[in-house]
Amino acid sequence: MARRRTLAATLLLAAVAGAAAQGRITLPAGSRLPEPTGTCDCTDTPTTNKPVCGGDLVTYGNECVAFCANVLIVSEGQCPVCEIVSGDCQCGDAPFEPVCAFGLTWTDKCDADCGGYSCPQTPGVCTYNANGTFEATPGDAPAGGVAAAAAKTTLPAVGSAKYDYTEGLHKTLIFFESMRSGVLDRQRLAWRGDSCSDCVGPEGEDMSGGYYEAGGSFLKLGLVEAFLVTMQAWAVDQFPGGYEKADDLTNALDAIKWGADYLVNAHSAPNQFVAVVGNSTLDFNYYGPVEEYQDFVAERPSCYINAANPGSEIAGEAAAGLAAAYIVMKANKYGAASTVNGYLSHAEDLYAFAKNNPGSYQDLKDPCLAQHGELYRSTGFVDELAWAAAWLYKATGTASYLTDARRYYGQLAQPGYSFETGEKLPGLQVLMADVDPTKAAAYQADSKVFLDLYVKQTIPHTPKGLAYPYHWGALRPATQAAMLALIESKQLRATNGDAAYAAQLFNYAKYQIDYVLGDSGRSWLVGYGTGYPDRLWHKPSYNSYIDWPLRGVDIFANWTAQQTTGKFKQFTYLQASKLEMEGSKLPQKFIAYGALYGAPLKNDGLPAFTRKDYTYAESTTDGISGITGALAGLGEYFTTNQGPQDDCGLDLGWTHPNATVLEKSINNTAVCLGVPSPVTVRNPTKAPTKPTRRPTRRAAAAGGTPDSAGAPDAAGSPNDAAAPDTAPDAAQPIAAEPDAASTPDGITNGGITSGDSPVTAPGPSSASPDGATAAPTSAAASTAVFSVALCTAVAIAALALAA
């Protein structure tokens, strides 16, 4: 994901720290820790507004709220202002000399400049709080490092697996499930429920389904939605054995179907496709549960690409995704024939739309559509046209599609340094060798040019060997390159190609995935192994609809009517949620199994005790797509320690006091005892219903136990009854089903800028077999969170009033 934020924001000169001493910091001249207030009661803020600059480059209403938000104070008054400018360039493999700018840590000055941030920069990793700048990752790289692994020209023994790759695969599928939108056909996670049930397209299309774009975003963007389907289907097509060993093939097909059905709904006319659902400004500023989004935010806008507003990348990727879904659904006899055949029909129509109406979504001026280009860059649409034509040829065998794929391929130059949502050529090179075998040698030679950027470490790598072409979400390009390398390696071995190079590709890819799973000294895949990050930019697992401390809190009790009306009250309430989440040192409340942390620092370290820097801490759905396929490939290859997997022993949130086992819940206890569990598949003809009841969690002055006071009641929503652990049965193929027929600027109020903010992914629970420490759930912890929320809400509102 090549994301950039184009908002103007307040900036403060960040505190810097001694990089060598973990857990110790050196405060810059003039900076200090805020004075503790004891109870975080900032209710007198409306009359004593004295803003301060915090170490996270945000202006806070006063010292009290800075303390409650867990930040250093760098200076009195509001922060200096900077503007973000356009920046597109590539930095070389320079030493790790980090700078802090715009509240984000950059690998070096060039990285910050290329990010488009024309702001004051201070040396070092950003210091958000008194716990230091980063946590060093313990241990050394494997002997010889990545260079030795990539140079090895023989394959490892199939019985020599160091990790259970199918466990990682199983958990990435859980992450996809945690990012689902719509009326869920089953509830695997206690902390996720129905959402976006009233989301529609411009002409009333059902846009409730699909996947949310990222941990910090509840947007649905057409190119991302389609890319997820293509990548998931490609992984199943290439490495079915990995899914079978994990006992997850059905779960994978169900995940593909969930995304493919959304693409079908978005394609409501031959030359029309719903490309965007949501508004990035409103979305990035919402920190409550996704299930309650519609209660606080205006109705989600939506918009089309069409002949007047062409987006060939989006339509082409949707065609590729549906063609790929058709291939794997048909091969595995999953789903109704009418549905599966409908995927192919829509794919062909979408390809014709993309081909006959050439144009890039990046050139569109419509404010709704322009969001897509601001958040996800594209290298052009010719690669998507070739990509779609190749998938359609693989699906149909129709010669004209191969002719088109060859023609478009011939128009493309060598790719850049990553395979991702807006750059398909590296994947296209590998795919064309598969679908056009008579010219495979030429495609493989082209692919070698790209893959050697990684295998020969031409692009930057961290000291312990992770590919690091850029810092923002660096684990994404590294793992997506690993997936391509494994596919290419398998193809070379199957066609008696260059066996030595096939082994090098395999060994390099394995090194990258082993780095993620633990060879770096910690796991970077949440819920797998030990030491994985537990403070993520992942809103659903932090502020869940069964655990949102601000719900029901009367933060306006002592205010005048003028201070508690209309949009001001709504803004203040949501900003309180933002600061409560960002300021908390606690791990995620729930474990976001399978979330891939965005990136380590270039020194392999982890930003310390913070979730604020989303360029490192955010887990995204497109970011997980590559490692899913790579894990399947490694699980298929190795014969020992691989599967089968289930949810027994995983902490999916069902012991939470607000969790309720519904008809469509998947009962983990029953599964582990070998008793069939109730799984209800949603009737596809039933209209989605908007949830009306939300559980209330209040921290009482004495005890702090959750209750449901003040929450309206409705069947099928969580309440305070305790629930047994739950986990899923594999979903069964559906035997019959009907045919499927504003700008991204931040909102600034009173010197406080609310753009994208870091979200955290759930920390390990004591119930987890991985042995990580559980996030506190005691009454005292609940009361502390309540106090921070109350303080931050009142103080931030005071600053807004003063302005």
N, C-alpha and C positions, 0 to 999 in steps of 0.2 A: 504494500500500500504506500503510494507516494503522496502523503498528506501534507498540506501546508495550511497554516492559519493566516488569514489576511486581515486580522483585526488590529486596530490601533489600541494600545493599552498603556497603563501606567507601568513604569519601570523604576526599580530602586537598585542602588549599587549593592550587589549581593555580598554577604559575608563570605570570607574565604577561610580555608582551614589548612593545617599542615597535612599533606596527603599521606605522609608516611605513618602517622600514628593513628591506628584504628580506634574509634571511639573517643578521640581527643581532638579538640579544635583550637585554633588560634583566632580570636575575634579581631576583625579589623578595627583600626582606631575609630573611636566614637560609637561603636556598637555595644550592645549590652543585652542581657537577658531581661525580659519584662518582669516586673515585680509580681510575685504570686498574690492572688486575691483571696485565696482560701476556698471560697465556694463558687467562684466564677459567676457571681451575681453582679451583672453589669446593668441593672435596671435603672440606674440614675444617668445612664449614658445620654439620653435626649437633652440634658442640660449641661453636660460636661464634655463636649466633643473636642478632643485634642488628637487629631490623627497622627499616626506613626507609620514609618516605613518598616516592613517586615523583611526578613531574610529570604523570603520566597518571591520578592519583587512585587508585592501587593501592598496597597495602602489599606490600613486597618483603622476603624473608627476611633480607637483609643488603645491605651496600653492594656486594658483589661481584655479586650477582644483578641489582641495579639497573643496574650498569654493563653487564653482559652483555645486559640487556634494552633498553639504549640510552635510558634515561630520566634526567631530572634528579632530584636529591634535594632535596626541599623542607624536610623536617624529619626529626628522629630519631624512632623509635618508630612505632607504627601510626597509620593515618590516622583522622581524625574519622569518626564514623558519621552517616549521614543516612538518612532514610526517604523512600520515594517515595509520593506521595499521588496521588489521582485528579485529573486536570486536563483540562478540556475547555473551550476558549475560543478566540477568534480575535483576533489582534493586528492593528493597522492597519499602514499603510505608514510605519513609523518609520524614522529614519536607522539605518544600520548601526552599532550600539553593542554589539558582541558581549560575552558573558559566558561564563565557563567554569564549569560545574557538573556534578557526577557524571561527570567525565571527558569530557564532550561540549561542543562549542562551540555556543552558541545565538545567534540573530540579535540578541537583546536580552533584557532581564530579563523582559519579558512572555512572550517565546517560551519561556524556561526555566520560568517559572511555569506556563504552559499545558501544558508537557510533563509536569507532575506531579512535578517534582523539588523537594521542600522541603529544600533543601540550601544550605550556604554557597556564595556565588557570588563569583567574582573577575572583574574587568573584563578584556576582551581575549580573543583566540583562545587556546585551550588550548596550552600549550607542553609538548610531549612530550620534546623532545631539544634539543641545542645547535645545531640547524640553523635555528632561527628558528620563527616561528609560521605563516607562510603564504608561498607563492610568488605574487607578483603576476602576473596574466595580461597579457602585453604587448599594446601596440597600443590603438587607439581603436575605438569602435563605428562601424559604417558611417554615412556622412553622414546626418544627420537622425535616426538611431536608430530605435527601434521605432515611435515616434509617426508619423514620416514614412512608414514602410512601411505601417502600418495605415491611414493616411489616403488612400493611393493608390487610385483608383477604376478603374484600368485594369490589365489583366493583363499580365505580362511577355511578351516575345516568346518563342515556343516554342524558338527557337534560341539563347537567351541563358543557358543553365544555367551557373552558376558552379562547381557541384560535380557529380561523378558520383554521383547519388543511388542508382543501382543497386549501386554498390560498397558503400555503407553497408547497403543491403538485404541483399546477399549475406552480409555479415559478421554481421548480426544473426541470420540463420538459422544461422550457425556457432555463435553463442552459445547458441541454443536447443538445438543438438545437444550442446554441452558440459554442459548441465544435464539430460540425459536420465538416467533411472533404468532399471534392468532389464538384461536380456541384450540387448546391442546387436545389431541386425541388420547393422550395418556399423560399422567403426571409422574415423572420419574424423580424429580427433585422437589422436596417440600417447599423450597423457597422460590419456586417459579410457578406462576399460574397463568390464566388466560390474560391476554393483553391485545391491544390494537383491534379488538373485535369489531369496532365500528369504523375501521379504516377503509376508505373507498377511493377509487380513482375519479377522475373528472366527470365521468359518465356513470358513476355508481358501481364500477367494477369492484369485486371483492378483493381488497388488498390487505386482508387481515393476516395472511400467512407469511411464509418466507422466514428470513433470518435478519436479525439486527446486525448492523454493520460492524460494531466494535463495542468493547466493554464500556467505553465512555459515550456511546452514541446509540440512540434508538432510531436512527435513520434507516431507510431502506432504499438503496441505490442500485439501479438496474445492472450496471456493469459488475458490481460486487456480487449481487445475488446470482447472476448467471455464471460468473467465474467459479463460485463455490460449487455449483452443480457440476460444471465441467470437470473440475479437479477431483471431486469426490468420485464421479463416475469413472474417470481415467484411472484412478487408483484401484477401483474394484476390477476394471477391465484388465489391468496389467498384473495385479497381485492378488487374485482371488484366494490363493492359498493362505495368505496372511490373515484374511478375514475369517476363513473357515477354521483355522487353528484357534483363533480368538473366540470362536462361536459367535461372531458378530456380523456375519454376512447379511442377515436379515435386518439388523439394526442399521447397517450402512445403506442398504437399499431403501429403507424407510426414510433415512435422512435425505437421500437423493430425491425421493418422491416428494418430500415436504417442500424442497426448493423448486423442483420442476413444476409442481402444481401452481406455485406462485407465478412462475414465468408464463404459464398458460393463461392464468387470470389476467395478467398484465397485457396480454396480446389480444385485445378485444376487437380489433379490426385489422385487415391485411397490412395496412401501412400506418399502424398506430401501436404504440407500446408505452405503458406507464413506466417512466424512467426514474422518477423520484417520488417518495412518500415521506413527507416531513419537512421541517424548516430547521436548518442547522443552528441558527442563532438561538431559537427557542429550545432546541433539543440539547445543545451543549450546556445550557444553563439550567437544565432540569436534573435534580439529584435525588428525587424521590423514587419509589418503586415504579418500574415500568408498567405494572398492572394498574397504577393509578394516574398515569400520565394525563389521560383525558380529563381528570378532575381538576388539574392545575394549569394545563396548557391549552391554548386554542386548538381547534380541530386541525389535524395534520393536513397541510396542503399537498396536492399531487399534481403532476404534469406529465405530458406526453412528449416523446419524440414522434415526429410524423414527417410527411413530405415537406412541410414548411419549416420544420425544425429538425433536420436530420441528425441522427447520431449512429453512424454505421458501426462504431465500436460496440455500442450497447446492443443493437439489434443483431449484429454478427455474433457476439458472445452468447446472447440468448439462443440463437440458432445452434451454436456449437454445444451449449449445455443440454438442450433438449435432444439433440441427436445423440449425444453421449449417454444421456439417461435412457433413451430408447434402446441403445445397444445393450446395456447391462440389464435393464428390466426384462427385455425379451430373452436374453441368454439365460437368465435365472428364473424365468416364468413368474415374475413378481408383478402383482397388480392386474387389474382387469385389462383385457385385450383392447377394449375401446379407449381406455386411458393411455395405454402405452403407444398405440397407433396414433393417438392424438398428439403425442409428443413429436413424432416424426412429421406429421402434417404441419404443425405449428413451426417446427424448425425450418422446413422448406419455405414456408411463407415469410418467415422472418429473414431468411437469407436473401430472398428476392427483394424484400423491402430494403435491406442494407445495401445490396448491390445496385439497385435501380435508383436509389436516392442517396448518392454518396455525400458524405459530409461528416465532420467531427463534432461531437458534443462540446468540445472545448471552444468552439467558435460561437456557441449560442449565447445570446444576450438576455433571454428571458430569465428573470431573477431566480425562478424556481429551478430551471435547468442549469443555470450557471453554477449552482452549488456543486453539481457533480464534477465539473471541471476544476473548481477550486480545491476540492478535497482529493480527487484522484486524477492525476495527470495521465495523458495518453501520448504515445509516440506517433500517433496517426492511426488511420483505420484500415490500411491495406493489410496489415498483419492479421487483424480480426476477420477480414473477408477470406483470406487464405485459410485461416484456422477453421472457420465455419465450413468452408467448402471441403476441407480435408475430413472433418468429422462427418459431414453428410455423405461423402464418398465411402467412408468406412461403414456407415450405417446402411447405405443403399446399393453400393456398387455401380451407381449411375456414372457413366464416363464423363459427362459434362462437368460434374463436380470436380473430378480429378484434373480436367483441363483447366478449370478456373483456378484451382489450388496451385497448379504449376505456374500459371500466368502471374498470379499475384505474388507468389513466392519469388519469381524472377525480378520483381520490382523492388525488392527489399534489400537493403544493405546489411552488413553484419550488425548484430544488436549491441546494446550497451553492456552493462555489467550485472544485470539482474533480470530474472524472470518473475513477472508479477502482473497485477491486474491490468495495467496499461501498456505492458510490453510483452507480446506473445511470441516474438520470433524465436527465442531460445527453445520454448516448448514446441513451436511449429517445426523446427528442424528435426527434433526427435520424433514427432508424430509423422512427418512426411516419410521418414525412413521406414516406418511401419506400414503406412498405407500405399506407398509407391515403391515397392521393393526393387524394381528394375533400376531405379536411380538411387538406391539406398546408400551406396558408397559416397556419392556426391553430398547427400544430405548429412551423412555422418562426418564427412570432412568439415563441413560448415559447423556442425555441432561441436566438433573437437576444438575449433577456435574459441568458442564461448566457454566450454567446460574447462579448457586449459587455463582460463583466467583464474579458476578456482584450484584445479589440481596442481598447477605450477605456482600457486600463491602469488600471481601477478597482482591481484587485488589485495587490499590490506587484510591481515588476519591479526587476531589478538595474540598475546604471548602464549596462551595455551591452545591456540589453533583454530578459533572460530573465524569463519569468513566474515569480513566486516566491511562491505563496500560502502556503507554509510551507517550512521549510528541510530537513526530513527527506525526502531523496529528491526534491528539487524538480524535477529533470529529468523525473520521471515525469508529474506533472500538466501540465507545460508541453507535453510532446510528445504526451500523450493529447488535450489540447485542440487541438493542431495537427492531429491526425488527424481529429477531429470537424469542424474548420473546413474541411478539404479535402473531406470527404465532402459537407458542406452546400453548399460552393461548387460542386462538380460537379453536385449535384442542382438548384441554382438555375439554373445555366447550361443544363442539359438540359431544364428545364421553362419556359424563358423567364421566369425569375423576376427578381429585382432584380439586374441585371448589375453595378451599381456595388458593391453590398454583397458580391456573390459575389467580386469582385476584391479587396475589402478583406480578406475572410476568407482568400483564397488568399495574399495578400501577407503578412498577419500570420503565417500558418502557415509560410510559406517562411522568414520572418525567424527564427522559433524554431528551425527545423531547421538553417538556415545558422549560427546561433549555435553549435549543437552540433558542427557539422562543421568550424568553423574561424573564423567571423567574430568570435568573442569574443576571438581571439588565440591560441587553442589548440583542439584537438579534444577533445571529451568522450566520444567514441565510441572505445573501445579498438581499436587496429589500423587506424584510419582517420586519414589526415592526419598532422599533426605535433603534438608537445607534449602528447599525451594522457596522462592519469594512468597510472602504471605501478606504483602501490602501491594495491591494491584490497582490499576485504573480500570476497575470493573464494577460498575454501579449495581448490577442485579444481585451480586453476592455480598454487597455491603448494606445497602438500604433495600431490604426485601419487603415484600408486602406482608410477611409474617413477623418482621422485626424492623420497624422504622421508628426510632425513639421519638421523633418529633410529632408523630401523629397524636392528636388529642392534647398536645401541650398548649396551654393558653399563654403564649408569649406576649400577648398584648393586654394583659389584665389591668395594668396600671397606666395605660396610655389613654390619651384623649381620643374622641371620635375621629378627629381629623387625621390622627396618626394611624388609624387602623381601618381605613376604608379602601376599597377598590384595588387598583393595580399595585399600589404601593404595598399593601398588606401581602398580596400574593408574591411580589418580588422579594420582600423581606423574608417571608417564610421559606421560599426556595433557596435563597442565599444562605439562610441558616443551615439548611441541609448540606449545602456545598462546604461551608466552613467546618461543620461538624465532621464530615467525612474526611476532608483534607487534613484537618488539625489532629485527628485522632492518631495516637501511636499504636492503637490496637490492630491486630490482624483483621482480615476479612471475617465477617460473622459466619460465613458458610464457605466451604471448600469448593472452589470453582475447578473441579477435576478437569484435567486436560487442557486448561488454559496455558498457552505458551507465553511466557513473559516476553515483553517487547524486545529487550536487548540488555546484555550486561554493559557496563562501562568498557571502554577499550582496553582497560587493564584487567579485565575479567571480574571486576568487583561489582558490588550491588549498592546502589544509592541507599544511604543508611536511614532506616526508620521513617521512610516517607513513601507516599504514593503520589506526590504532587507532580513529578515530572513524567507526563504521559508519554514522552518520546521513548522512555525506557519501560515504564510500568504498565502500558496499555496492552491488553490482550485483544486480538481482533479475529474475526471469522476468516478473513482472507489470509491472515498470518498463520492460521493453524492448518490451512489446506495442504501445504507442502509436506509438513512433518507427518500428517496422517498417511499419505501415500508412501513416504519413506519407511515409516514403521511397519506398514503392511508388507513392503518389499523385503525388509530384513526378517520379519517374522516368517514370511514364506520360505526364505532361504535356509534359515537355521532349523535344526531338528530337535534341539534340546531346550528345555525351559521355556517353551512357547505355548501358552494357553492350556486348556480353554479358560475363558474369563467369565466372571459374573460380578454382581454388585454386593455380594456377601462381604461384610466387614467394612464397606465404605460408609462414610458418614454423609448421607444425602439430605440431612436436615430433619429427619422424621422424629427425632427425639426432642425437638424444640417445643416448648409449651404451647405455642400458637399453631403448630402443625396439625392438620386434620386429614385423616385418610378419607378420601372421597371415592366415589364409585370408579373413577378412572385412575386412581392411585395405583402404584405398583408396589405390592407389599413385600419388602425385602425379607422380613422374618419368614413369611410363608415360602418364599423361593428357597431360602437357605434350608428350610425343613423338608424341602421336596414336595410341598403342597402347592398345587396350582393357585396362582394369585389372580384376583379379578382385574381384567384389563378391558376397558370399554373403548371401542373405536368409534369416534364421532360419526354420526349419520351424516353423509355428505349432502343430504337434502335438507338438513335442519339449519335454519338461519342462526348465525352466531348471536349469542346473547351477551350483553354487557354486564360484567360482574357488578353487583350493587352493594355487597357487604365487604368491609375491610376489617381485619382484626385490629384492636387497639392495644398498644403496649405502653403502659404508663409506669414510670418509676415512682412508687409511693414514697413518701418521706421516710417511712419506716418499713423496710422490707423490700421495696422496689419490685414486687412481683407483677408480671403482666396481668392485665385483665381486659375485658372487652367492653368496658363502660363507654357509653356514648357512640358505639358503632352500630349502625343499622344492621338488621339481620336479613340474611338471604340464604337459601339452600345452596350447598355446594361451595361455600367459602370457608377458609380456615377459622377456627375458634380456639379457645384456650385449652381444649381437651388434649391430653397427651396422646401421642400416636406411636405405634410401633415403628421400628426401622422398616424402610421400604426400599424396594429395588425392582427393576423391570424383568418381566418375561420378555422374550423376543417377540416383537409384533409379528402377527401372521399376515401373509398376503391376503388382500381383500379380494374375495371371490367375484364380486360384482359391484359396479358403481356406475353412476350416470356419466355420460360424456362431459368432459370439462368444457365446457363451452368458453421567504425573505432573503436575503443575502447572508453569508456566513460571518458577518461582522459581530464582534462582541457587544454586549450591553454594558455600558458604563454608567454607574449611578453613584454620584458623590465621591468619585475618586476610586471606587472599587470596580474592577473590571472582571466581568464574568464571561470568559470564553471557555474553551475546553479546559477541564480540570481533571487532575489525575483521579483515577478510581482504583480501588484495590480489589484483588481477588482473594477469595476466602482463605484464611489460614487453616493449617491442619488442625484436626480435632483430636482430642484424646481418644476418641473411639476409632481413629484411623489406624490401620495396621502398620502405617509407615512410621509410627512412633514420634510424630511431631507434636508440638505443644498446642493445646486447644486455646482458642480465644476465650477470655474470661466471660462467663455468663452469670456471675453472681449478682445479687441485689446491689452490692456496692458498685460494681462495674456499670450496671444499668443506670444507677443514680448519677455516676460520674458523667456518663454520656449525655444524660438529660441536662446536667448543669452546663456542660460545654455548649450544648445546643441552645439553651436559653440565653446564655451570655452572648454567644456569637450573633444570634438573631437580633437581639435588642441593640447591640453595639453597631452592627452594620446598618441597621435601620436608622440609627441616630446620625450616622455620617450622611446618609441619603437625605435626611431632613435638613441637616445643616447646609447641605449644598443647595 
